[in-house]
């Protein structure tokens, strides 16, 4: 089978899974980047892809903030969570569940995507979607920085469909600065 035909079939499958064209485009680009790192560069960790995801998330928010004059950016953690869910649908094409656990100086949010179009149908023994986590972290960091919110954020993938888990899960930790 030719590479062109395989790409066409793969594109068609992703298109069926992605409910939005932005999700389709993102997922095709994401999969190509991850495949290059894993297959061509033979890397076992996704640190390069994570850095690319993080920088993309930061750039996306700065570009959006410039266009909308920061009016749509979350002003507190609850708004950041809702903004993250909306962005997930816009850029990844799938709706997610969120579980929020509030502690004294920390809020932990579990984002669960049961139809992750980036890794569904793939097999990988690590966290295939870690760059998506990094992109979410970069975007959240940019909002926090733009609005000078007293919060630090960290995001990591903690479950992955490509690993055999039931869903992809991303853990977002917001820590209040003292």
C-alpha positions as CSV (number, residue, x, y, z in Angstrom):
1,X,0.0,0.0,0.0
2,X,1.4,3.4,-0.9
3,X,2.1,6.1,1.7
4,X,-0.3,8.4,0.0
5,X,-3.2,5.9,0.2
6,X,-2.4,5.2,3.8
7,X,-2.4,8.9,4.6
8,X,-5.7,9.3,2.8
9,X,-7.3,6.5,4.8
10,X,-5.9,7.7,8.0
11,X,-7.1,11.3,7.3
12,X,-10.6,9.9,6.6
13,X,-10.7,8.0,9.9
14,X,-9.5,11.0,11.9
15,X,-12.1,13.2,10.1
16,X,-14.8,10.8,11.2
17,X,-13.6,11.0,14.8
18,X,-13.1,14.8,14.9
19,X,-16.3,16.7,15.2
20,X,-14.8,20.0,14.2
21,X,-12.4,21.0,11.4
22,X,-10.0,22.7,13.9
23,X,-9.9,19.4,15.8
24,X,-9.2,17.5,12.6
25,X,-6.4,19.8,11.6
26,X,-4.8,19.9,15.0
27,X,-4.9,16.1,15.4
28,X,-3.4,15.5,11.9
29,X,-0.5,17.8,12.8
30,X,-0.1,16.4,16.3
31,X,0.0,12.8,15.1
32,X,2.5,13.6,12.4
33,X,4.8,15.4,15.0
34,X,4.6,12.6,17.5
35,X,5.2,9.9,14.9
36,X,8.3,11.7,13.7
37,X,9.7,11.9,17.2
38,X,8.8,8.3,18.1
39,X,9.6,6.6,14.8
40,X,12.2,8.7,12.9
41,X,14.1,10.1,15.9
42,X,13.6,6.9,17.9
43,X,13.0,8.9,21.1
44,X,11.3,7.2,24.0
45,X,10.2,10.3,25.9
46,X,8.1,13.1,24.5
47,X,10.1,16.0,25.9
48,X,10.6,17.6,22.5
49,X,6.9,17.3,21.6
50,X,5.9,18.5,25.1
51,X,8.1,21.6,24.6
52,X,6.4,22.2,21.2
53,X,3.0,21.8,22.7
54,X,3.7,24.2,25.6
55,X,5.1,26.9,23.3
56,X,2.1,26.4,20.9
57,X,-0.3,26.9,23.9
58,X,1.4,30.1,25.0
59,X,1.5,31.4,21.4
60,X,-2.2,30.6,20.9
61,X,-3.3,32.5,24.0
62,X,-1.1,35.6,23.2
63,X,-2.5,35.6,19.7
64,X,-6.1,35.3,20.9
65,X,-5.6,37.9,23.6
66,X,-4.2,40.3,21.1
67,X,-7.3,39.8,18.9
68,X,-10.0,39.9,21.6
69,X,-8.2,42.3,24.0
70,X,-8.2,39.8,26.8
71,X,-12.0,40.1,27.3
72,X,-12.6,36.4,27.0
73,X,-9.8,35.2,29.2
74,X,-10.7,33.5,32.5
75,X,-10.4,35.8,35.5
76,X,-10.3,33.1,38.2
77,X,-9.8,29.3,38.5
78,X,-13.4,28.4,37.8
79,X,-13.4,30.5,34.6
80,X,-10.0,29.0,33.7
81,X,-11.5,25.5,34.0
82,X,-14.5,26.4,31.9
83,X,-12.3,28.1,29.3
84,X,-10.1,24.9,29.2
85,X,-13.2,22.7,28.5
86,X,-14.3,25.1,25.7
87,X,-10.8,25.2,24.2
88,X,-10.6,21.4,24.3
89,X,-13.7,21.1,22.2
90,X,-12.6,23.8,19.8
91,X,-9.0,22.5,19.2
92,X,-9.3,18.8,19.8
93,X,-12.9,18.3,18.7
94,X,-14.1,16.3,21.7
95,X,-16.1,17.1,24.8
96,X,-14.5,16.2,28.2
97,X,-15.6,15.4,31.7
98,X,-14.0,17.4,34.5
99,X,-13.6,16.4,38.2
100,X,-12.6,19.2,40.5
101,X,-10.9,18.7,43.9
102,X,-10.4,21.8,46.0
103,X,-7.9,21.9,48.8
104,X,-6.5,24.8,50.9
105,X,-4.0,26.3,48.5
106,X,-4.5,24.1,45.5
107,X,-7.2,23.0,43.0
108,X,-6.7,19.7,41.1
109,X,-8.8,19.2,38.0
110,X,-9.0,15.9,36.2
111,X,-9.9,16.3,32.5
112,X,-11.1,13.0,31.0
113,X,-11.5,12.6,27.2
114,X,-13.1,9.2,26.3
115,X,-12.8,9.9,22.5
116,X,-9.4,11.4,22.3
117,X,-8.8,11.7,18.5
118,X,-5.1,12.2,18.9
119,X,-4.3,8.7,20.2
120,X,-7.4,6.6,19.7
121,X,-6.5,3.6,17.6
122,X,-2.8,4.0,18.4
123,X,-0.6,2.0,20.7
124,X,2.2,3.4,22.8
125,X,3.7,2.4,26.1
126,X,4.0,5.9,27.4
127,X,1.8,9.0,27.5
128,X,1.2,9.7,23.8
129,X,-0.9,12.9,24.5
130,X,1.7,14.5,26.8
131,X,2.2,17.4,24.3
132,X,-1.6,18.1,24.5
133,X,-1.1,18.4,28.2
134,X,1.8,20.7,27.7
135,X,-0.2,22.8,25.3
136,X,-3.0,23.1,27.8
137,X,-0.4,24.1,30.5
138,X,1.2,26.7,28.2
139,X,-2.2,28.2,27.4
140,X,-3.2,28.3,31.0
141,X,0.2,29.8,32.0
142,X,-0.2,32.6,29.4
143,X,-3.7,33.5,30.7
144,X,-2.4,33.6,34.2
145,X,0.6,35.7,33.2
146,X,-1.5,38.1,31.1
147,X,-4.0,38.7,33.9
148,X,-1.4,38.7,36.6
149,X,-3.3,36.0,38.6
150,X,-1.6,34.7,41.8
151,X,-1.6,31.1,40.6
152,X,0.9,28.6,39.2
153,X,-0.3,25.8,36.9
154,X,1.1,22.4,36.0
155,X,-0.6,19.8,33.6
156,X,0.4,16.2,32.8
157,X,-1.3,13.3,31.2
158,X,-2.0,10.6,33.8
159,X,-4.0,8.1,31.6
160,X,-3.9,7.4,27.9
161,X,-6.0,5.4,25.5
162,X,-2.9,4.6,23.5
163,X,-1.6,2.9,26.7
164,X,-4.7,0.8,27.0
165,X,-6.6,3.1,29.5
166,X,-10.3,3.6,29.1
167,X,-9.8,7.4,28.5
168,X,-7.1,10.0,28.3
169,X,-6.8,11.9,31.6
170,X,-5.0,15.2,32.1
171,X,-4.3,16.4,35.6
172,X,-4.3,20.1,36.0
173,X,-2.9,21.5,39.3
174,X,-3.5,25.1,40.2
175,X,-1.4,26.3,43.2
176,X,-2.1,29.6,44.8
177,X,1.0,31.7,45.3
178,X,1.6,33.1,48.7
